[in-house]
Amino acid sequence: MSHEPKTVRRQLLAAGYLASFTALLHLIGGTIEIHQPLMTSQLTEFLRLLLLACWHLVSVALLVSGPALLWCARPARQASAGALALFIGAMWLGFGAVFVAVDLVYQGMAGLALLPQWTLLLPVGALATLGGRRLLGG
């Protein structure tokens, strides 16, 4: 276990609350910006439904992450909490890296402002990873 339990707890609480906030933004803002235009687009029904399913897969991952990180932050935690936090952190870092890569490859530096989701994804990933490593004694 970590020698800095308050720091670890704060990191994981911050990650959990920020993840929950991000999930709400995804569901509310994404429904307006992505879901409705997608379903009325000229794409084939197969592609519309496939992209809708992918959208909701992301929704599930985001929605589960917040409460899971808050669970990891509880005072009576086990090593499994550290492993779970590391897993969620890696997932969110990966999500953020995808946005940065797509932004840079397709729009250059200006793309970072076009798709700014990375600004929420990377901090959650970093906080969860740091907290998870510290829970595991790293």
Secondary structure as GFF3:
##gff-version 3
##sequence-region A 1 138
A	DSSP	alpha_helix	5	30	.	.	.	ID=ss1
A	DSSP	pi_helix	31	35	.	.	.	ID=ss2
A	DSSP	alpha_helix	36	39	.	.	.	ID=ss3
A	DSSP	alpha_helix	45	72	.	.	.	ID=ss4
A	DSSP	alpha_helix	79	107	.	.	.	ID=ss5
A	DSSP	three_ten_helix	108	110	.	.	.	ID=ss6
A	DSSP	alpha_helix	111	114	.	.	.	ID=ss7
A	DSSP	alpha_helix	118	135	.	.	.	ID=ss8
###
